[in-house]
Amino acid sequence: MKRNYLKLFVILFGQLLTIMDIFIINVSIPSIQHDIQASNGEMQLMIAAYLIGFASFLITGGRLGDVYGRKKVFIIGLVFFMISSITCGISQGALQLMISRLAQGISAALMAPQVLSMIQILFPDHEQRTKAMGWYGITIGIGTILGQFLGGYFSSLTTLEEPWRLIFLINIPICLVALFFSVRNLEESRVTTKQSFDNWGVLLLSAGLFSMTYTLTVSEKKIFSVLNILLMAVSMGILIFFIKNQKDKLKNNKPYLIDFELLHFKNFNLGIVAVSFFFIMLDSYFYILSLFFQDGLMINPLRAGEVIVFQGLGFILASAFSVKLILRYGKKALVAGLGFIILILVLQIIFFNGSIEFYQLYLLLFLHGLGVGSVIPSLANIALSGMPEKLIGNASGVYNTFQQIAAIMGIVVVGSVFYYLLGEKPLIQHYHNAFTIAILINILCLAIVLVCIFKVPQSVLPERRR
């Protein structure tokens, strides 16, 4: 079992890199824009490129692991993540950096499904898997905090001419360590029967998801523009054709990309709905919180970043102690965690105004992090619990894809509501009103998650017998 935990820590390096590089660029945007003379639109695409590549290839990454071997695909993902990090770090122009960030996202999409898949395979026992998912949650928290901290730290260095390049080059030693231990310690696993890979399916799915994520990530305030509506219609058409194509291939016993047998598992369906609405809530919350703090409450970016770090600390702490609660109380602990988040959101509506003290901000963000950290690891556990090994990579890719697209949708949809309510010349009261409505939408999302958790079979998250 100790050897399995060593393997767990090795694959969690991949998860750390994936999460860290979502956040690490945010604080460095002004210095990057200045040094490579990029426009605002180019910077927006630069940030979006990683998420577009990541969300578009997660299902493909999961299926590649099933067919060709999860260790092999994980290592290939690490290698290409390191190479794309180097090209990011030495980029001389906006286009080169955009392409490199897209490649980074695709590389992360090769790694992420293997992490969840290998956790399920290494820890088939419910108790051990729950503990492993606790470490998975801790890694997400560390990646979030580390990304924001390192982004700010490297960008503020005065000893180098363009210190922001270190935010990408720091990935090199992490990748090298992960590669060394991956080659030495990980064991190969794949679907036992020989299967071909559905290249046409990859092309269709990637095109559909690429169009959708591109439209969502660059739409910002113009979500209902003619171009965005057209692109979304094209993406939906491609995805509908893809689903029909996959069903035909499964029926005729041809190579496929998604096995719809996944949908026969009740806990998988409930887990997908739950994680989608949870991440609509979570990512939109962070987005509007940043706008509300900096534009509404006039908190400077550095101090706002410090406040958010407290949320990450709460997340890490909760990921550690929630394991015992889940094992003892089952889904009751999860219901309590969701109820706690709703309570904290209500308190934020009440207290987040122009007269709030910083210690109150720190406390409420820390408590929010406690709630979030007690929930996230168990959502993946619910979705993937009891999944046959032949489907585990497929299931991990689909789970991650829904999570990422939901996160982007949350930012776009709830963000659009927030901007609409602000009006043309917003005052602090307008910001507070917009924040209140956005938080109420978040609470509605959490209510849907609660319904899903109530419907999860007791056997998926059993209570420990006293």
C-alpha positions in Angstrom: 0.0 0.0 0.0 2.9 2.4 0.8 4.1 1.8 -2.8 0.7 2.8 -4.1 0.9 6.1 -2.2 4.3 6.7 -3.7 2.7 6.3 -7.2 -0.1 8.6 -6.1 2.3 11.4 -5.2 4.0 10.9 -8.6 0.8 11.3 -10.6 -0.3 14.2 -8.5 2.7 16.2 -9.9 0.7 16.2 -13.2 -2.3 17.5 -11.4 -0.2 20.2 -9.7 1.1 21.4 -13.0 -2.3 21.4 -14.6 -3.9 23.5 -11.9 -0.9 25.8 -11.3 -0.6 26.9 -14.9 -4.3 27.9 -15.0 -3.6 30.6 -12.3 0.1 31.4 -12.7 -0.3 33.7 -15.7 -3.1 36.0 -14.2 -0.9 38.2 -12.0 1.7 38.5 -14.8 -0.6 39.8 -17.5 0.6 43.5 -17.3 4.3 42.7 -17.6 3.8 40.1 -20.3 1.7 42.6 -22.3 4.3 45.3 -22.0 7.3 43.2 -22.9 5.8 41.4 -26.0 3.7 44.5 -27.0 0.5 42.5 -27.1 -3.0 44.0 -27.5 -5.8 43.4 -25.0 -7.5 41.0 -27.4 -4.2 39.0 -27.8 -3.8 38.8 -24.1 -7.4 37.5 -23.7 -6.7 34.8 -26.3 -3.4 34.0 -24.6 -5.2 33.3 -21.3 -8.0 31.5 -23.1 -5.7 29.3 -25.2 -4.7 27.1 -22.3 -8.4 26.5 -21.3 -9.4 25.9 -24.9 -6.7 23.2 -25.5 -7.4 21.7 -22.1 -11.2 21.3 -22.4 -11.1 20.3 -26.1 -8.8 17.2 -25.6 -9.7 15.8 -22.2 -12.0 13.0 -23.5 -9.4 12.2 -26.2 -6.7 12.1 -23.5 -8.8 9.7 -21.4 -9.4 7.4 -24.4 -5.8 7.4 -25.4 -4.9 6.2 -21.9 -7.4 3.4 -22.2 -6.1 2.2 -25.6 -2.4 2.8 -25.5 -1.6 2.7 -21.7 -2.2 5.3 -19.0 1.5 5.4 -17.9 2.6 6.0 -21.4 0.1 8.8 -22.2 0.8 10.4 -18.8 4.6 10.5 -19.5 4.0 11.8 -23.1 1.8 14.5 -21.6 4.6 15.5 -19.1 7.2 15.6 -21.9 5.0 17.9 -24.1 4.0 20.0 -21.2 7.7 20.6 -20.4 8.5 21.4 -24.1 5.5 23.8 -24.4 6.5 25.5 -21.1 10.0 26.1 -22.6 8.5 27.6 -25.8 6.2 29.8 -23.6 9.2 31.0 -21.7 11.2 31.9 -24.7 8.3 33.4 -26.8 9.1 36.6 -28.5 5.7 37.6 -29.7 2.0 37.2 -28.9 1.3 34.6 -31.6 4.1 32.3 -30.4 2.9 32.5 -26.8 -0.7 31.8 -27.8 0.3 28.7 -29.7 2.5 27.5 -26.9 -0.2 28.1 -24.3 -2.6 26.0 -26.5 0.0 23.2 -26.6 0.3 23.4 -22.9 -3.4 23.0 -22.5 -3.5 20.0 -24.8 -0.5 18.4 -22.9 -2.4 19.0 -19.6 -5.4 17.2 -21.2 -3.3 14.1 -21.8 -2.2 14.1 -18.1 -5.4 15.0 -16.2 -7.6 12.0 -17.1 -4.7 9.5 -16.3 -4.5 11.0 -12.7 -8.1 10.2 -11.9 -8.0 6.9 -13.7 -4.9 5.7 -11.9 -6.3 6.7 -8.5 -9.3 4.5 -9.2 -7.1 1.6 -10.2 -4.5 2.0 -7.4 -7.2 2.3 -4.7 -10.2 0.0 -5.4 -11.1 0.0 -1.7 -13.5 2.7 -0.8 -11.6 3.9 2.3 -8.2 4.1 0.7 -9.7 5.7 -2.5 -11.4 8.4 -0.3 -8.1 9.1 1.4 -6.4 9.3 -2.0 -9.0 11.7 -3.3 -8.3 13.8 -0.2 -4.7 14.2 -1.4 -6.1 15.0 -4.9 -8.1 17.9 -3.4 -5.1 19.1 -1.4 -3.1 19.2 -4.7 -5.7 21.3 -6.3 -5.5 23.8 -3.4 -1.7 23.9 -3.4 -1.7 24.4 -7.2 -4.2 27.3 -6.9 -2.2 29.1 -4.2 1.2 28.3 -5.7 0.1 29.5 -9.1 -1.0 32.9 -7.8 2.0 33.2 -5.5 4.7 32.3 -8.0 3.0 34.4 -10.7 3.2 37.5 -8.4 6.7 36.7 -7.1 8.4 36.1 -10.4 6.8 39.0 -12.1 8.0 41.4 -9.3 11.7 40.3 -9.5 13.9 43.2 -10.4 17.1 41.3 -11.0 16.0 40.0 -14.4 15.0 42.0 -17.5 11.8 39.9 -18.2 11.2 38.0 -15.0 7.7 36.8 -16.1 9.4 34.1 -18.3 10.2 32.2 -15.1 6.5 31.5 -14.5 6.7 29.1 -17.4 10.3 27.9 -17.0 9.7 26.9 -13.4 7.7 23.9 -14.8 10.9 22.4 -16.2 12.4 21.1 -12.9 8.9 19.9 -11.8 8.4 18.0 -15.0 11.9 16.4 -14.8 11.3 15.2 -11.3 7.9 13.9 -12.2 9.3 12.1 -15.3 12.1 10.5 -13.3 9.7 9.0 -10.8 7.0 8.2 -13.3 9.4 6.0 -15.4 10.7 4.3 -12.3 7.6 3.8 -10.2 4.4 3.8 -12.3 3.0 0.5 -13.8 1.3 0.3 -17.1 -2.5 -0.3 -17.3 -4.8 -0.3 -20.3 -7.9 -2.0 -21.6 -6.9 -5.6 -22.1 -8.6 -6.2 -25.5 -6.8 -4.9 -28.5 -8.6 -1.8 -29.8 -8.0 0.7 -32.6 -8.2 4.5 -32.1 -11.0 6.6 -33.5 -9.1 9.4 -35.3 -12.2 10.7 -37.1 -14.0 10.9 -33.7 -11.1 12.9 -32.3 -11.3 15.3 -35.1 -15.1 15.8 -34.7 -15.1 16.1 -30.9 -12.1 18.4 -30.8 -13.6 20.7 -33.5 -16.9 20.8 -31.6 -15.4 21.4 -28.2 -12.8 23.8 -29.6 -15.6 26.0 -31.2 -17.6 25.9 -28.0 -14.8 26.7 -25.6 -13.4 29.4 -27.9 -16.8 31.1 -28.1 -17.3 30.9 -24.3 -13.8 32.1 -23.3 -13.6 35.1 -25.7 -17.2 36.2 -25.5 -16.9 38.2 -22.2 -19.6 40.8 -22.3 -20.7 40.1 -25.9 -22.1 36.6 -25.4 -25.1 37.2 -27.6 -23.3 38.7 -30.6 -24.1 37.3 -34.0 -20.7 35.8 -34.4 -20.8 34.1 -31.0 -24.3 32.7 -31.6 -23.2 31.4 -35.0 -20.1 29.7 -33.6 -22.1 28.1 -30.8 -24.6 26.8 -33.3 -21.8 25.3 -35.4 -20.2 23.7 -32.3 -23.6 22.2 -31.2 -24.1 20.9 -34.7 -20.7 19.2 -34.8 -21.2 17.7 -31.3 -24.7 16.3 -32.2 -23.2 14.8 -35.3 -20.4 13.4 -33.2 -22.8 11.7 -30.8 -24.7 10.1 -33.6 -21.4 9.0 -35.2 -20.3 7.4 -32.0 -23.6 5.5 -31.5 -23.3 4.1 -35.0 -19.8 3.0 -34.4 -20.7 1.3 -31.1 -23.6 -0.4 -32.8 -21.4 -1.7 -35.7 -18.5 -2.7 -33.4 -16.1 -0.1 -34.9 -13.4 2.0 -33.1 -15.0 4.7 -31.0 -14.0 7.6 -28.7 -16.8 7.6 -26.1 -18.5 4.5 -24.8 -22.1 5.5 -23.9 -22.2 2.5 -21.5 -21.0 5.2 -19.1 -24.5 6.6 -18.9 -25.8 3.3 -17.5 -24.1 4.1 -14.2 -26.5 6.2 -12.1 -23.8 7.6 -9.8 -21.8 8.7 -12.9 -24.7 10.7 -14.3 -25.4 12.3 -10.9 -21.7 13.0 -10.5 -21.5 14.8 -13.9 -24.6 16.9 -13.1 -23.3 17.7 -9.6 -19.7 18.7 -10.7 -21.1 20.8 -13.6 -23.3 22.9 -11.4 -20.7 23.1 -8.6 -18.1 24.5 -11.0 -20.6 26.9 -12.6 -20.9 28.2 -9.0 -17.2 28.1 -8.1 -15.5 29.7 -11.1 -18.2 32.3 -11.5 -17.8 33.1 -7.8 -14.1 33.7 -8.1 -14.6 35.9 -11.2 -17.3 38.1 -9.8 -15.5 38.3 -6.4 -12.3 39.6 -8.1 -14.4 42.3 -10.0 -16.4 43.2 -6.8 -13.2 43.5 -4.7 -11.2 45.6 -7.1 -13.8 47.7 -8.9 -16.5 47.8 -6.3 -14.7 47.8 -2.9 -11.5 49.4 -4.4 -9.2 46.8 -3.0 -5.8 46.9 -4.8 -4.9 43.7 -6.8 -2.1 42.6 -4.5 -4.3 42.8 -1.4 -7.2 41.1 -3.3 -4.8 38.3 -4.2 -3.8 37.9 -0.5 -7.4 37.6 0.5 -8.0 34.8 -2.1 -5.0 32.9 -0.8 -7.0 32.5 2.5 -9.6 30.7 0.5 -7.0 28.3 -0.8 -5.7 27.6 2.7 -9.2 26.7 3.8 -9.5 24.4 0.8 -6.3 22.5 1.7 -7.2 22.1 5.3 -10.7 20.8 4.5 -9.4 18.4 1.9 -7.2 16.9 4.6 -9.8 16.5 7.5 -12.9 15.9 5.3 -11.7 12.4 4.5 -12.5 11.2 8.0 -15.9 12.9 7.9 -16.8 11.3 4.6 -15.6 7.8 5.8 -17.6 8.1 9.0 -20.8 9.9 7.9 -20.9 9.2 4.1 -22.9 11.6 2.0 -24.3 13.3 5.1 -20.9 14.9 5.4 -21.1 16.1 1.8 -24.6 17.5 2.4 -23.3 19.4 5.5 -20.4 20.8 3.4 -22.7 22.1 0.7 -25.0 23.6 3.4 -22.0 25.3 5.0 -21.0 26.9 1.7 -24.5 28.2 1.2 -24.4 29.7 4.8 -21.1 31.4 4.1 -22.4 32.8 0.8 -25.4 34.3 2.6 -23.0 35.9 5.2 -20.9 37.3 2.3 -24.0 39.0 0.9 -24.6 40.6 4.3 -21.1 41.6 5.2 -19.3 42.3 1.9 -19.8 46.1 1.6 -17.8 49.3 1.7 -17.3 49.2 5.5 -16.0 45.6 5.8 -12.8 45.0 7.7 -10.0 42.9 6.2 -10.0 40.3 9.0 -13.7 39.7 8.1 -12.7 39.2 4.4 -10.0 36.8 5.4 -12.3 34.8 7.7 -15.2 34.5 5.3 -12.9 33.5 2.4 -11.2 31.0 4.6 -14.5 29.5 5.7 -15.7 29.4 2.1 -12.5 27.5 1.2 -13.3 25.0 4.0 -16.6 24.3 2.5 -15.4 23.9 -1.1 -12.4 21.7 0.0 -14.8 19.4 1.8 -16.9 18.8 -1.4 -14.7 18.7 -4.5 -12.7 15.5 -3.9 -15.9 13.5 -3.2 -17.6 14.7 -6.5 -15.0 12.8 -8.6 -15.3 9.9 -6.2 -19.0 9.7 -6.7 -18.8 9.9 -10.5 -16.1 7.3 -10.9 -17.0 4.9 -8.1 -17.7 1.3 -9.3 -16.6 2.1 -12.9 -15.1 -0.9 -14.8 -11.4 -0.5 -15.6 -12.2 -0.6 -19.4 -14.3 2.6 -19.0 -12.3 4.4 -16.3 -10.2 6.5 -18.7 -13.3 7.4 -20.8 -15.2 8.3 -17.6 -12.3 10.5 -16.3 -12.0 12.4 -19.6 -15.8 13.0 -19.7 -15.8 14.1 -16.1 -13.0 16.6 -16.5 -14.5 17.9 -19.7 -17.8 18.7 -18.1 -16.0 20.3 -15.2 -14.0 22.6 -17.4 -16.8 23.6 -19.7 -19.1 24.3 -16.7 -16.4 26.5 -15.2 -16.2 28.5 -18.4 -20.0 28.7 -18.7 -20.2 29.9 -15.2 -17.8 32.8 -15.8 -19.6 33.8 -19.0 -23.2 33.5 -17.9 -23.1 34.7 -14.3 -20.5 37.3 -15.3 -22.8 38.6 -18.0 -25.6 38.9 -15.4 -23.2 40.7 -13.1 -22.2 43.2 -15.8 -25.8 43.8 -16.9 -26.9 44.7 -13.4 -24.0 47.1 -12.9 -25.3 49.5 -15.6 -23.3 52.2 -17.4 -22.0 54.2 -14.4 -22.0 51.9 -11.4 -21.7 53.0 -7.8 -20.8 50.8 -4.8 -24.5 50.0 -4.3 -24.8 48.8 -7.8 -21.8 46.5 -7.3 -23.3 45.1 -4.1 -26.7 44.5 -5.8 -25.0 42.8 -8.8 -22.9 40.7 -6.4 -26.0 39.7 -4.4 -27.9 38.5 -7.5 -24.8 36.6 -8.7 -24.4 34.9 -5.3 -28.1 33.9 -5.3 -27.5 32.2 -8.7 -24.5 30.4 -7.1 -26.8 29.3 -4.2 -29.3 27.9 -6.8 -26.5 25.9 -8.4 -25.6 24.5 -5.0 -29.2 23.5 -4.4 -29.1 21.5 -7.6 -25.9 19.8 -6.4 -27.6 19.0 -3.1 -30.5 17.3 -5.0 -27.9 15.2 -6.9 -26.2 14.2 -3.7 -29.4 13.1 -2.0 -30.1 10.8 -5.0 -26.6 9.2 -4.9 -27.0 5.5 -3.8 -25.9 5.1 -0.2 -23.5 2.3 -1.3 -21.3 4.9 -3.2 -20.5 6.9 0.0 -21.3 4.4 2.8 -21.2 5.4 6.4 -18.7 3.6 8.6 -20.3 1.2 11.0 -19.7 2.3 14.6 
